[in-house]
Every structure is written in structure tokens, then in C-alpha cells.
């Protein structure tokens, strides 16, 4: 009996030791069932925090009803930048991000104000110039309402490891725990995006700045989720319609400067923005109707739209799908998660959100594993940006898949056999997916009409 007891204690002790020393998991490192292009790239990643101010902006939250005017202010923005980096020997590529915790009146009252998100990046690491001195394309990330510059860290770190500089904005008045009137988000989202691109490009001209010599100021993409997608479509050329409901939400007529018919709006667009990724973009659904057909036809750059066909926030059938169809001048693709709702853009939930339904539903999807969604996003966003910003034609086959509905794909093998972890070559089955794992998805790609 004593021998059996010793064996039990030994096994239990070994199990506890193993649990205590298990490797950390990072949102930017996909699991073994991820599609091919989701894997992290060859670069180590550094991260830094920047503060910028957009001068003389309309302070819409202090609109004076008596004078029917709003004051101006220098609009502050916090920007997180991830980039390819040199990690000193013996130094761990690891950091912790502090993100505001989503609040909900129906949720627990004792929630922490912030939560920690583990990151695979080294704070303030030295940049790693690319071989041959070629600069890296810039990717701008824009969160929803409310959100955080860390809300898409799974994508930011992953793309930086593949040779991109990735900058994520904390949109003032729209950050977890600090959200204010929605009119500020309606008015400022595209403005924040376009200004931040210019601010980063200007910083990169200074020899003593860490971005000097590594940022490609002529090769930029915007990736936006929800309200970030709303802003991204405007930043891509889809100015808001004269009849958009936003006109009545933003007082004083200040929204007019962002209408498609405004010459001022046209001068704000940046020619270096070469592509856009919009996750569940808000605003095209009735009754908001932010864009009419003419406005959406104003997008002339490539676009990847990612949506859940059961989205009850941005409305797939009544909003995003018809909007995609009206982007007739864009070389565009739409990835659809069947049976998914709105939470197809951000990180998986932090541990603090798991124990309560209300907090958990701020991150999770009812019919999909969230880590599966993030891996698929990493795969397709990599394919799209590599093709559009780096000119890598080998990635086109990962986007223009056959058949359009993944469930109709065929990968025939003899009964009782297995192909293991092999990725599909794209013949009759989605390229880059393992057998049986391309399921519940649709991809629709359309060439521009002219």
C-alpha cells in the first residue's frame, strides 16, 4: 500500500510540475489546426507606444446649442506600434498589455477596470531593417466602439512578424471604460485613421526616430473592425451619403465635411492607402444607410470584407452584403463565417471574461471557437496584404479559392487513410487548409467593373 501511495504522489507531483511549467500561449501564435498562412513569420517583434495630437479639430462633444457651433481642440490619440525587431540574446520576446475591460450594465458589478493581455513582443526593442534596406509596408488597425488599441493584438503581432509595421489607435472617446457620446465616433473615426497615417509617415522622416528608414510611406493598408470598418470604408474612398443618418446625429452640420459630395473630404483621402480590410463594418444597414451606391462606387482600391452571416449588429443581409455588391470599382473579396455574429474581429476573451455570460459574449461567438476565427483571419489577411502591398502573386490562390463555399470542397482519399497535417494545394479544396477543416466558410471575389 505504501508503494502505491508513493507512486501516486510521484505521478501527482510530476503532473503539477508539468502544469506549472507549461509554455505560455499567445493570441498571435495560432494552434496546429490553423490554416497555412496563419503561422507567425520569420521576424521577431518589437512594440512601442506613441502619443500624437491632431490639432484644431472639432470638439463635437462640447457643441453649444445656443451658438450652434463647437469649439476646436488638439485631439489626443495613443498609438501602439509593432514592428520587426532585433531581440538581444537571452531576452524574452514577451510583454503584457493593459486593456480596459468592457462594461455592461447587465454584467457583474465587481469587474476589474483593466485586464492583462499577454503579448509576444519586446517593449522598445531595436528595429530590424529588412535585407536590402527595403522598408516595410504600414498597416493601420482601428478598433470598434468601444474598443482598445490592444483588441486586435493577435493580428498586430502576427503581421509584424511577417514584415509589416502595424499601428493601432486608441480612438479618443471610444476606448473601453472611457467611451463618450457616439457622435464623436461618427465624426472622428476616418479622420483619426487618415491623420495617424500622416503622423507616422512624418515621424519616419526624422533620422533619430525608430521608424526612420523602415517605414514604406507609399504602401499603406487600413484594417478596421466594426466602427473601425465604418471609418476604413470612408478612408478608402466611400464618403458618407447626403442622406446618411449620421447627418442628424452629428450637430452643427460638421458631418458634411465627410460626405462623398464634399470637396474637403476628397482632399483628405491619402493616395498611399492601397488596400483595406473591413471586419464586420458598421453603418451600411438600415436605418443608418451611411453609403448609397454612388458613395460605395468611390472605393477604387482592393478590399477584403470579413463578415458573419448572422451579424445582428452590422446586419449581413441588409447591410454588409449589399454594400459589398455596390463596391463595383474595387477588386474585392468577401469572407463569410456561416452562423457567426458580430464578434469575428477581435482577440479571444481574457481569463477575467470567461466566468460570466455577459462579459464572455463581448468577445466570443456562439457557434465558433474564437481561436479558430483568429487563425483564419490571420491566414486570409496575410494572403490579401501580401498580394496587394507586396505584390506576392503566389498568395492569390489562397484568396480566389474553389469552390466559393468551403463545405462543397472535395479532398478524396481512400477509406481508412489520412493525409496528416498536409495543407491543400487548392485543387477542389480551399488552398492552405487541412483536410476536413475548411468548413463553415464562404469566399466571394469580384473583379472591378472598370
C-alpha positions as CSV (number, residue, x, y, z in Angstrom):
1,X,0.0,0.0,0.0
2,X,2.9,2.4,0.9
3,X,4.4,1.7,-2.6
4,X,1.2,2.5,-4.3
5,X,0.9,5.7,-2.3
6,X,4.5,6.8,-3.3
7,X,3.7,6.1,-6.9
8,X,0.5,8.2,-6.7
9,X,2.4,11.1,-5.0
10,X,5.2,10.9,-7.6
11,X,2.8,11.0,-10.6
12,X,0.7,13.8,-9.0
13,X,3.8,15.8,-8.3
14,X,5.1,15.3,-11.9
15,X,1.7,16.4,-13.2
16,X,1.7,19.6,-11.0
17,X,5.2,20.4,-12.1
18,X,4.3,20.0,-15.7
19,X,1.2,22.2,-15.3
20,X,3.3,24.9,-13.6
21,X,5.9,24.9,-16.3
22,X,3.6,24.6,-19.3
23,X,4.5,27.1,-22.1
24,X,2.7,30.3,-22.3
25,X,0.2,30.8,-25.1
26,X,0.0,33.9,-27.2
27,X,-3.0,35.1,-29.3
28,X,-0.7,35.8,-32.2
29,X,0.6,32.3,-32.3
30,X,-2.1,30.0,-33.9
31,X,-2.6,26.4,-33.0
32,X,-1.8,23.3,-35.0
33,X,-5.2,23.3,-36.7
34,X,-4.6,26.8,-38.2
35,X,-4.6,27.3,-42.0
36,X,-1.2,27.6,-43.6
37,X,-0.6,31.3,-43.7
38,X,-1.7,31.9,-40.1
39,X,1.7,30.9,-38.7
40,X,3.9,33.7,-37.4
41,X,6.6,34.9,-39.7
42,X,10.4,35.0,-39.6
43,X,10.8,38.3,-37.7
44,X,10.9,38.9,-34.0
45,X,8.6,41.7,-32.9
46,X,9.1,44.9,-31.0
47,X,6.4,47.3,-29.7
48,X,6.3,50.9,-28.6
49,X,3.7,53.4,-27.5
50,X,3.4,56.8,-29.2
51,X,1.3,59.9,-28.3
52,X,0.1,62.1,-31.1
53,X,-2.3,65.1,-31.3
54,X,-4.4,66.2,-34.3
55,X,-4.5,70.0,-34.0
56,X,-7.6,72.2,-34.3
57,X,-10.2,69.5,-34.5
58,X,-13.9,70.0,-33.9
59,X,-14.8,69.2,-30.3
60,X,-18.3,67.9,-31.1
61,X,-19.0,66.7,-27.5
62,X,-18.9,70.4,-26.4
63,X,-21.2,71.6,-29.1
64,X,-23.0,74.8,-28.0
65,X,-26.7,74.6,-28.8
66,X,-27.1,78.4,-28.4
67,X,-24.4,79.4,-30.9
68,X,-24.8,76.1,-32.9
69,X,-21.0,75.8,-33.0
70,X,-18.4,73.6,-31.4
71,X,-15.0,74.7,-30.1
72,X,-11.8,73.2,-31.5
73,X,-9.1,71.3,-29.6
74,X,-6.0,69.3,-30.2
75,X,-7.4,65.8,-30.4
76,X,-5.1,63.3,-28.5
77,X,-4.5,59.8,-29.8
78,X,-2.5,57.0,-28.3
79,X,-0.9,54.7,-30.9
80,X,0.7,51.3,-30.4
81,X,3.3,50.3,-33.0
82,X,4.5,46.8,-33.6
83,X,7.5,46.2,-36.0
84,X,10.2,43.7,-37.0
85,X,12.8,43.9,-34.3
86,X,16.2,42.6,-33.1
87,X,15.8,40.7,-29.8
88,X,19.0,40.6,-27.7
89,X,20.3,37.1,-26.9
90,X,18.9,35.9,-23.6
91,X,16.0,38.3,-23.7
92,X,12.4,37.0,-23.8
93,X,10.1,38.2,-26.6
94,X,7.3,38.9,-24.2
95,X,5.2,41.8,-22.9
96,X,1.9,42.4,-21.1
97,X,-0.7,44.9,-22.4
98,X,-3.2,46.5,-20.1
99,X,-6.6,46.9,-21.7
100,X,-9.8,48.4,-20.4
101,X,-12.5,45.8,-19.5
102,X,-15.8,46.1,-21.4
103,X,-18.5,47.4,-19.2
104,X,-22.2,46.2,-19.4
105,X,-25.0,47.3,-17.0
106,X,-26.3,43.7,-17.0
107,X,-22.9,42.3,-16.1
108,X,-21.1,41.8,-12.7
109,X,-20.5,45.0,-10.7
110,X,-17.1,43.9,-9.3
111,X,-15.2,43.7,-12.6
112,X,-11.7,45.0,-12.8
113,X,-11.2,48.2,-14.7
114,X,-8.4,46.7,-16.8
115,X,-7.3,43.2,-17.8
116,X,-3.9,41.9,-18.9
117,X,-3.3,40.6,-22.4
118,X,-0.1,38.6,-22.9
119,X,1.9,39.7,-25.9
120,X,4.7,38.0,-27.9
121,X,6.8,41.2,-28.5
122,X,9.6,43.0,-26.7
123,X,8.9,46.5,-25.4
124,X,11.1,49.2,-27.0
125,X,13.3,46.6,-28.9
126,X,15.6,47.9,-31.6
127,X,14.1,47.8,-35.1
128,X,15.4,45.1,-37.6
129,X,16.0,46.6,-41.0
130,X,14.9,44.4,-43.9
131,X,17.5,42.7,-46.0
132,X,18.5,45.0,-48.8
133,X,17.2,48.0,-46.9
134,X,13.7,47.8,-48.3
135,X,11.1,49.4,-46.0
136,X,8.1,47.7,-44.5
137,X,4.5,48.5,-45.5
138,X,2.4,50.2,-42.9
139,X,-0.8,48.6,-41.6
140,X,-3.2,50.8,-39.5
141,X,-5.5,49.0,-37.1
142,X,-8.8,50.6,-36.0
143,X,-11.0,49.1,-33.2
144,X,-14.7,49.2,-32.7
145,X,-17.0,51.2,-30.3
146,X,-15.9,50.8,-27.7
147,X,-12.6,49.0,-28.0
148,X,-8.8,49.2,-27.5
149,X,-5.6,49.5,-29.4
150,X,-4.8,46.0,-28.0
151,X,-8.1,44.5,-29.1
152,X,-6.6,43.1,-32.3
153,X,-3.2,42.3,-30.9
154,X,-3.4,38.8,-32.2
155,X,-3.3,40.3,-35.7
156,X,-0.9,43.1,-35.0
157,X,1.9,40.9,-33.7
158,X,1.3,38.2,-36.3
159,X,1.6,40.7,-39.2
160,X,4.6,42.5,-37.7
161,X,6.4,39.1,-37.6
162,X,5.8,38.9,-41.4
163,X,7.5,42.1,-42.3
164,X,4.9,44.9,-41.7
165,X,4.8,47.9,-39.4
166,X,1.5,47.8,-37.6
167,X,0.0,50.8,-35.8
168,X,-3.2,50.5,-33.7
169,X,-5.1,53.6,-32.5
170,X,-6.8,54.2,-29.2
171,X,-9.7,56.3,-30.6
172,X,-10.4,59.0,-28.1
173,X,-14.0,58.9,-26.7
174,X,-14.3,55.3,-28.0
175,X,-12.0,53.3,-25.6
176,X,-13.2,50.6,-23.1
177,X,-14.1,52.3,-19.9
178,X,-13.7,55.8,-21.4
179,X,-16.4,55.8,-24.1
180,X,-18.3,59.1,-24.6
181,X,-21.0,60.3,-27.0
182,X,-21.4,58.3,-30.2
183,X,-21.3,61.5,-32.3
184,X,-17.6,61.8,-31.6
185,X,-17.0,58.3,-33.1
186,X,-19.2,59.0,-36.1
187,X,-17.3,62.2,-36.9
188,X,-13.8,61.3,-36.0
189,X,-13.2,57.7,-37.0
190,X,-12.0,58.2,-40.5
191,X,-10.3,61.4,-39.5
192,X,-8.3,59.6,-36.8
193,X,-7.2,57.0,-39.3
194,X,-6.0,59.4,-42.0
195,X,-4.3,61.7,-39.6
196,X,-2.4,58.9,-37.9
197,X,-1.1,57.6,-41.2
198,X,0.3,61.0,-42.0
199,X,1.7,61.5,-38.5
200,X,3.6,58.2,-38.6
201,X,4.9,59.0,-42.1
202,X,6.2,62.4,-40.8
203,X,7.9,60.8,-37.8
204,X,9.7,58.4,-40.2
205,X,11.4,61.3,-41.9
206,X,13.4,62.1,-38.8
207,X,16.8,60.3,-38.6
208,X,16.6,59.9,-34.8
209,X,13.2,58.2,-34.9
210,X,12.9,54.5,-34.6
211,X,10.7,54.4,-37.8
212,X,13.3,56.2,-39.9
213,X,14.3,54.1,-42.9
214,X,12.0,51.2,-42.2
215,X,8.5,52.6,-43.0
216,X,7.3,52.5,-46.5
217,X,5.3,55.7,-46.7
218,X,3.8,54.8,-50.2
219,X,2.4,51.5,-49.2
220,X,-0.3,51.5,-46.6
221,X,-3.4,49.5,-45.7
222,X,-6.2,50.1,-43.1
223,X,-7.7,47.3,-41.1
224,X,-10.9,48.2,-39.2
225,X,-13.3,46.3,-37.1
226,X,-17.0,47.4,-36.7
227,X,-16.8,51.2,-36.2
228,X,-13.2,50.8,-37.4
229,X,-14.6,49.3,-40.6
230,X,-17.1,52.2,-40.8
231,X,-14.1,54.6,-40.8
232,X,-12.0,52.4,-43.1
233,X,-14.6,52.5,-45.9
234,X,-14.7,56.3,-45.7
235,X,-10.8,56.4,-45.7
236,X,-10.9,54.1,-48.7
237,X,-13.0,56.5,-50.8
238,X,-16.6,55.8,-49.7
239,X,-17.6,59.2,-48.4
240,X,-20.8,59.3,-46.4
241,X,-24.1,59.9,-48.3
242,X,-26.0,63.1,-48.1
243,X,-29.0,61.1,-46.7
244,X,-27.0,59.2,-44.1
245,X,-28.5,59.2,-40.6
246,X,-25.1,60.4,-39.3
247,X,-26.0,63.8,-40.6
248,X,-28.7,64.1,-37.9
249,X,-26.6,62.5,-35.2
250,X,-23.7,65.0,-35.5
251,X,-24.9,68.6,-34.7
252,X,-23.9,71.8,-36.4
253,X,-23.5,70.4,-39.9
254,X,-20.0,69.2,-39.2
255,X,-20.7,65.8,-40.7
256,X,-21.0,67.4,-44.1
257,X,-17.2,67.6,-44.5
258,X,-17.2,63.8,-44.7
259,X,-19.8,63.4,-47.3
260,X,-18.9,62.0,-50.7
261,X,-20.1,65.3,-52.3
262,X,-17.7,67.3,-50.2
263,X,-14.5,68.6,-51.9
264,X,-12.9,68.9,-48.5
265,X,-13.5,65.1,-48.0
266,X,-11.8,64.3,-51.3
267,X,-8.7,66.3,-50.3
268,X,-8.4,64.3,-47.1
269,X,-8.0,61.0,-48.8
270,X,-4.5,59.6,-48.9
271,X,-3.2,58.1,-52.1
272,X,-0.7,55.9,-50.2
273,X,-3.6,53.8,-48.9
274,X,-3.5,50.9,-51.3
275,X,-5.9,48.3,-49.6
276,X,-8.5,48.0,-46.9
277,X,-9.7,45.1,-44.7
278,X,-13.1,45.7,-43.1
279,X,-14.2,43.3,-40.3
280,X,-18.0,43.5,-39.8
281,X,-18.1,47.2,-40.9
282,X,-20.9,49.1,-39.2
283,X,-23.1,51.6,-40.9
284,X,-24.5,50.3,-44.2
285,X,-27.5,48.7,-42.5
286,X,-30.9,50.5,-42.4
287,X,-31.8,52.9,-41.0
288,X,-28.3,54.3,-40.8
289,X,-27.6,53.9,-44.6
290,X,-24.2,55.6,-44.4
291,X,-23.5,55.0,-48.1
292,X,-25.5,54.9,-51.2
293,X,-24.5,53.2,-54.4
294,X,-22.6,56.2,-55.7
295,X,-20.6,56.6,-52.5
296,X,-19.6,52.9,-52.4
297,X,-18.5,53.1,-56.0
298,X,-16.0,55.6,-54.8
299,X,-13.8,52.8,-53.5
300,X,-11.2,52.1,-56.2
301,X,-8.6,50.2,-54.1
302,X,-8.7,46.4,-53.3
303,X,-10.8,45.5,-50.3
304,X,-11.3,42.4,-48.2
305,X,-14.6,42.3,-46.2
306,X,-15.0,39.8,-43.4
307,X,-18.4,39.1,-42.0
308,X,-20.7,36.7,-40.1
309,X,-23.9,35.9,-42.0
310,X,-25.8,36.1,-38.7
311,X,-24.4,39.5,-37.7
312,X,-27.0,41.3,-35.6
313,X,-25.0,44.5,-35.1
314,X,-23.9,45.4,-38.7
315,X,-26.6,43.2,-40.4
316,X,-25.2,40.9,-43.1
317,X,-28.2,40.5,-45.3
318,X,-29.4,44.1,-45.1
319,X,-26.2,45.9,-44.7
320,X,-22.8,44.4,-45.5
321,X,-23.7,42.0,-48.3
322,X,-25.5,44.7,-50.5
323,X,-22.7,47.2,-49.7
324,X,-20.1,44.7,-50.9
325,X,-22.1,44.3,-54.1
326,X,-22.2,48.0,-54.7
327,X,-18.4,48.5,-54.4
328,X,-18.3,48.0,-58.2
329,X,-14.9,49.7,-58.8
330,X,-12.9,47.7,-56.2
331,X,-11.0,44.5,-56.7
332,X,-12.7,42.9,-53.7
333,X,-13.3,39.7,-51.8
334,X,-15.8,38.8,-49.0
335,X,-15.0,36.1,-46.5
336,X,-18.2,34.9,-44.7
337,X,-18.3,32.9,-41.5
338,X,-21.5,30.9,-41.6
339,X,-23.6,31.1,-38.4
340,X,-21.3,33.8,-36.9
341,X,-22.5,37.1,-35.5
342,X,-20.5,40.3,-34.9
343,X,-17.5,39.1,-32.8
344,X,-15.3,38.0,-35.7
345,X,-12.6,40.7,-35.5
346,X,-11.0,40.9,-32.0
347,X,-8.9,38.9,-29.6
348,X,-10.2,35.8,-27.8
349,X,-11.5,36.6,-24.3
350,X,-9.2,37.3,-21.4
351,X,-9.4,35.0,-18.4
352,X,-11.4,37.5,-16.5
353,X,-14.3,37.4,-19.0
354,X,-14.7,33.6,-19.1
355,X,-16.8,33.1,-15.9
356,X,-19.8,35.3,-16.8
357,X,-22.1,35.2,-19.9
358,X,-22.4,38.9,-20.3
359,X,-18.6,39.5,-20.2
360,X,-17.9,36.5,-22.3
361,X,-20.3,37.4,-25.1
362,X,-18.3,40.7,-25.6
363,X,-15.6,38.5,-27.1
364,X,-17.0,35.1,-28.1
365,X,-19.1,33.7,-30.8
366,X,-21.9,31.2,-30.1
367,X,-21.1,28.8,-32.9
368,X,-17.4,29.2,-33.5
369,X,-14.2,28.7,-31.4
370,X,-12.7,32.1,-31.2
371,X,-9.1,30.8,-31.6
372,X,-10.3,29.2,-34.8
373,X,-11.6,32.6,-36.1
374,X,-8.4,34.4,-35.2
375,X,-6.3,31.8,-37.1
376,X,-8.5,32.0,-40.2
377,X,-8.3,35.8,-40.1
378,X,-4.5,35.7,-39.8
379,X,-4.4,33.4,-42.8
380,X,-6.6,35.4,-45.1
381,X,-5.4,38.9,-44.1
382,X,-1.8,37.7,-44.7
383,X,-2.7,36.4,-48.1
384,X,-4.6,39.7,-49.0
385,X,-1.9,42.1,-47.8
386,X,1.0,40.1,-49.2
387,X,-0.7,40.2,-52.6
388,X,-1.9,43.8,-52.5
389,X,1.0,45.5,-50.7
390,X,4.0,43.3,-51.5
391,X,2.9,42.1,-55.0
392,X,3.3,38.4,-54.0
393,X,1.2,36.7,-56.7
394,X,1.7,33.3,-55.0
395,X,-0.9,34.4,-52.5
396,X,-3.7,35.0,-55.0
397,X,-4.7,31.3,-54.9
398,X,-5.3,31.5,-51.2
399,X,-8.0,34.2,-51.8
400,X,-9.5,33.1,-55.0
401,X,-10.5,29.7,-53.7
402,X,-12.6,26.9,-55.4
403,X,-15.4,26.3,-54.6
404,X,-16.8,29.5,-53.2
405,X,-18.5,27.6,-50.3
406,X,-15.9,25.6,-48.4
407,X,-18.4,22.9,-47.5
408,X,-18.6,22.0,-51.2
409,X,-14.9,21.2,-51.4
410,X,-13.6,17.7,-52.2
411,X,-10.5,16.1,-50.9
412,X,-10.9,12.4,-51.7
413,X,-8.6,9.8,-50.1
414,X,-9.1,6.0,-49.7
415,X,-11.2,4.9,-46.8
416,X,-9.3,4.5,-43.6
417,X,-6.3,6.6,-44.6
418,X,-5.1,10.0,-43.5
419,X,-3.1,12.9,-45.0
420,X,-2.0,14.1,-41.6
421,X,-1.3,17.8,-41.3
422,X,-0.9,18.4,-45.1
423,X,-2.3,21.6,-46.5
424,X,-4.4,21.6,-49.6
425,X,-2.8,22.7,-52.9
426,X,-6.0,24.4,-53.9
427,X,-7.4,21.7,-56.3
428,X,-11.1,21.3,-55.5
429,X,-10.4,22.2,-51.9
430,X,-9.5,25.6,-50.2
431,X,-5.8,26.2,-50.6
432,X,-3.9,26.2,-47.4
433,X,-6.5,24.4,-45.3
434,X,-6.1,20.9,-43.8
435,X,-8.5,18.2,-44.9
436,X,-11.9,18.3,-43.1
437,X,-11.1,21.8,-41.7
438,X,-12.3,24.1,-44.5
439,X,-15.9,24.1,-43.2
440,X,-18.5,26.8,-42.5
441,X,-16.9,29.4,-44.7
442,X,-17.6,31.2,-48.0
443,X,-15.3,33.4,-50.1
444,X,-16.7,35.6,-52.9
445,X,-14.2,37.5,-55.0
446,X,-15.3,40.0,-57.7
447,X,-13.2,42.0,-60.2
448,X,-13.9,45.7,-60.6
449,X,-16.4,46.6,-63.4
450,X,-13.9,49.2,-64.8
